[in-house]
Structures are given as C-alpha cells and as structure tokens.
Amino acid sequence: MEVNLTLLVGCAVMSGCGVYLLLERSLTRVLVGLVVLSNGVNLAFLAASGPAGDSPFWGSAEPEDMSDPLPQALVLTAIVITLGTIAFLLALAHRSWQLHGHDDVQDDVEDAAIRKLALDDATSDSFGLSTEGQEQDDPVEDRQ
Amino acid sequence: MTSLVPLPVILPLLGTGATLMLFRFPRAQRIVSALVLTAVVVVAAVLLVSVDRDGTQVVWLGGWEGLGIALVADRLAVLMLLVSAVVTLAVLLYSIGQGITGDERETPVSIYHPTFLTLVAGVSNAFLAGDLFNLFVSFEMLLFSSYVLLTLGGTAARVRAGTIYVVVNVVSSMLFLIALATTYAAVGTLNLAQVAERLDGLPPSVALMIQLLLLVTFAIKAAVFPLSLWLPDSYPTAPAPVTAVFAGLLTKVGVYAIIRTQTLLFPDSPLSTLLMVAALLTMVIGILGAIAQSDIKRMLSFTLVSHIGYMIFGVGLATEAGTGGAVFYVAHHITIQTALFLVVGLIERRAGSTALLRLGGLARLSPLLGVLFFVPAMNLAGIPPMSGFLGKVDLFQAGVAQGSPLALVLVAGGTLTSLLTLYAVAKTWALAFWRSPQQAHDMARLLVGHGEEDRREQDEQAVPAMVEHRGHVHVGSVAFGAADLDEARQVADADAPDRDLHQLIEAGALPDRLPLLMVLPTAGLVLASLAITVVAGPLVGYTDRAAADLTDRDSYVGAVMDGVPR
C-alpha cells in the first residue's frame, strides 16, 4: 500500500505538539493539547485509508477508483466523541476556575502526602508533631 | 434466541431516553431504571443458559453480514453480562435508597438515572462487541457516563479527581484510536474475527506493535501497574454507589478487553512474560499501597488495583486453565468489590466518616454492618472456603501446571498478596469495628499531643503506647504518617465542626438506622458472593468451557464468519 508521507509527517508533528501541551499544568493547555493530538490521530486514519480516490457512491465510479469510506466514517465518529470530551473538559476547567480562581491540574492526594512527609523529614531529624509549617505546604503555592 | 443479543444494549439506551424525558418526575425515573435493569438481568440470564446450551450467537446489526457491526455473545461475554447486570441492578436500588448521592441539597441532580443507564449500555456493548471500533465506541459510552457520574455536583474534591480521571482516559482513548488506525492500515478490517484471521499473515514486528498499543490502552483502563496510578486518587471521591459500580465494573471491562484480544488475536503472544511481570508488580505494589492507607475507601481502591494483578496473571499464563481461572476471578471480584464499596457507603452513612482515625466500635454500633463488611472482606482476602480462595487456588494450580519459573514466582507473589490483603482488611476490621469509639478518640488526641494528660489519669491498657519513628507515629501496632495528622487534629480540636464517631455518639447526632433499600441490595450482593462459593463447581465448569472457547480461536471465528461471503 502506498502511504502518503505528508499525512504521516503531519500526524507525527501534531501528535508531538499535543503530547507536549498535555504535560502542562494548566487545564486549558491540556485541552488545546488534546485537540491537536486528536486531529493528529485523525490524520493517521486518513493515512490508513490509502490514496484518495473518487467519492464512494454506487455507480459514480469504478469500485477500484473509489476511496475507502470506512476510515472516514471512523474519523467522523472519533471527531464527534472528541468534541463531547472537549466540551466536558471545558466545563471542568470553568468549574475549577469558579472554585479556585485557576484551572491548574492539582496534585494527587498521595503525592501531596508524600511530599509533605519528605518536607517534614528534611526540616527535623525526628519528626515532631508540631503544627508549624503545615500551612505553606499547599502544592499550588509551592510551585510558584 | 439471537434476537435477545442486542437487548442488553438497547434496553438501557431506551431507558436513558425515557428517564431524560421524565426528569421532572424522580419517582418515575427510579421505577423506569429499576424495571429496565431488571429486564437486562432476565435477558442476560436467558442468554447465559441458551449460549451455554447452543453455543456462540452472532447478530449482524442491520443485516450487513461481513460488512456491518457484529454483536457476538459467547460464553465469556454472557457471563460478564449477567454478573454486571446483577451488580448494576443492586447498585441502582442502593442509590435509590440512599437518595442517589446522599447530598442532593447541595448538588441537585436529575441526570443520575440517564447517565447510569448509558453506563450500563456501554458496559454491555463492550462485552458484546465483535468489532474493535464498536469496542472503542462502547468504551467511550461508559467513560463519558463515568466522567459525569464522577463529577456529580461539581464539588471541589470531585472536580480535582475528575480532571485527572478525564485526562488519563482521554489519552488512553487516543492511544486506542492510534491502535485502530494501525490495525486498519495493516489488515484492512476491524472486525475481531477477520482481524484474527489476517493477523497471522503479518510480519511479527507489525503484529507486536498492534498488540502493544492495544495492551497499553486496555491496561490503562484496567489499572495494571504502572498504569494504575490514576485509580486510587479518582475513585474514592465519588458518591458511594458510583464508586462501587466503577470499582466493580469499569476496570473489569478493561480486563475483559485484555482477555478477549490476547486470546483471540494474539494466542502465541511473545508478551506473556511482560504480562506476568506486570501482574506481579500490580499485585504486590497495589497491596503495599493498601496497607499504608488510613481511609477505608482508599484502602479498598488499592486492593482493587492489587487484585487486577490476579486476573492479568491468569491471562499472562496463556494456557486454557489460566484463562479459565482469570474468568472465574473476574466474576468473583466484580461481585465482591462492589459489595465492599456499598458497605463502605453504609459505614459512611451510619458513622459519618470512612477515615480509620475517626471510626471505632462499629461492630457494636451496628452488628449487621459488621457482618456485611466481614464476609466480603474475608472473601477478598481469600479465606477458605469462600470464592476468593477457590479463585486463587484455581489460578495457582494453573500457574504450577504451566511450570515456568516466573509462573512459580507469581504463585508465591499471589500468596503473599493474599496474606497482605488479609492484613489490610484485618487492620480495618480491628480499628473501625473492634476497638471502642473512646479508644479511637483517645488515639487521635494522642497523635496530636493532646492526650498526654488524659493518659496519665487513665488505665495504661486503655490507650496504647505511642512511639515516634522516622516520621511515623506508631500507636500499638498501627502506624500513622504525617498525612493523617490533619485528620487527627480536626478530631482532637473540640471546636472543629468535623467530629469523630465518639463525639457523634456523645452528641447523639447519628442517624439511628439505615434505609432498608440501602441494606437490602448490599446484603443481596454479599449473599450473591456467597452463592458463587456454593455454585463454584458448576461455575468453574462453565468458566472452563468459556476458556476452552477462547483458546480455540476457530470456534469464535467460525461462529462469526458462518455464512458470510468472503
């Protein structure tokens, strides 16, 4: 099967950019990353469908000259699903902004606990049960 | 009988529409959902009997044989359908008894029932899918419902957990799409039976790439280590019935997909060693996480991850006995894990919290709750003669029979995990159910240093000695880390609004009884898990036949492609 190099390169670049953005803290950037990534994946489907041909309507062309309609149907489904997901994530980002004033993806509870343990160990030899220094452990503030 | 096959998908979807229209009438919504799920249970039971008697049933939707979407009901699929239908029905009744989330005053919801029914439709569709893309669509159906259910009401904790959950799952869906595009480019079809026929002709490296992509996708959904890290953080914040159905079903759909693709598409897999190592790590690391937890919900989430390892172990063995053991374990584990999470919901309702620091004396407060927790907890740990024990023995026998050194290591690892599970649930039992609320309260005060003066006045036996060691506080045989101190501080501070069980009892602020509609489904599931023990003989026979079907790829391919022009 002949593979269209342009589509493949486009798919690779978009997926790469998407993954880079996914690793960001802000949910909005994660969202943009997902949009770019999903479009890259859709290009992969187009590459998988082989060379473009005539429109696949009965009687309009010879079956050998038609392009494969199935991957296009799959891509359409994937686009619709991604649209829904993106809309939901947007709502989540908005809600997060309402609640916290930012849309950063927050730390895992377990990570925060482990970090707290590490911080407390670093400040004292035997872990004291003092309450000092607990307030500044908010992961969001630490990062900035 | 083939006309019954699409019903487990269609009925819940019709129910979704009906409950959406009835959003102003909560009572009608409840009746419709309960009726729909009861019907699904009946259909699944009839299918189970007929498929076991007559063999695999195939429906080509719209009559497009060989081109359209196939629904395939084989022994594995209908067993999963029946177990999931029973479990979802129990959870639905429980959530009706609870008043859905237990906190509608802050978070009014009319979308619970439609979303729940879509989730059921997605799960059923995933079990019946005879097509990789249909499997993808059903995953999206159930995931999307789960996004909504996980963030019901949009409280801060749920938005935090939901964000991580959504992003992880969307990434895994993207991986799934890439796997689909690769598969389509390689073999020109996505129908499982046709893919199975054509994969043999591919270069091994291409087949390996497709296998790896699919495995990673499903491993994220099934929470196999190291792709399990999202799970323990996202599940516990949801309402109890939602967590229960997620824990019971969603990860098992991933396991089901792994079983299906591994046996059907890649029977001579070069990756079985990888799967076994992943299984070992999942079991051991998961259970070590469970031991470290001081909240029952989080503890159970970690045991969930850990016990996924047993099923992957069975798949990784790549023998008929191993697959049969895995199938039996899936059926057992769906029931038991859901039951446990429902019990935890009851604990939260009755005692106001699930944090071990706040609980004590539950066995005295509510003996029924004690029994309901104890039976599935011991079953989870694999105490003979319960189904957890039988499932593990089944798997270990398969491991020994396969005989490779790695399989023997896994048998040892599985035994260790079983013992550590026993330790984790026994610790929960001792702390939450066995000690008195007074002891729990004193321990919390001791942890933050309030209790020293009380202690001198009291009997030394009543309050165990406290030792500090490397950042942990040991009270008796139990260690608490710095993460628990916030909890203890809230309990010990007399003015704080959060109270522990001791304070709640003193203040007489506890609900005096549990709603019957919450207790009955939970008790029903606990009884169902015991029933699995009673009918273990026939059930193992059934799972062995299912495994024989799975190992014999030709029976699946033959059933699907029967009469299809090639």
Interface residues (C-beta under 8 A of the other chain):
Chain A: M1 V3 L22 L27 V30 L34 L37 S38 V41 A44 F45 A47 A48 S49 L70 P71 L74 T77 A78 I81 G84 T85 F88 L89 L92 R95 S96 L99 H100 V105 Q106 D108 V109 E110 A113 K116 L117 D120 D121 S126 F127 L129 T131 Q134
Chain B: F133 V137 E140 F144 Y147 V148 T151 G154 A156 V159 R160 G162 T163 I164 V166 V167 V170 V171 S173 M174 L177 I178 L180 A181 T182 Y184 A185 L190 L229 P232 D233 L447 V448 G449 E468 R470 G471 H472 V473 G481 A482 A483 L485 D486 R489
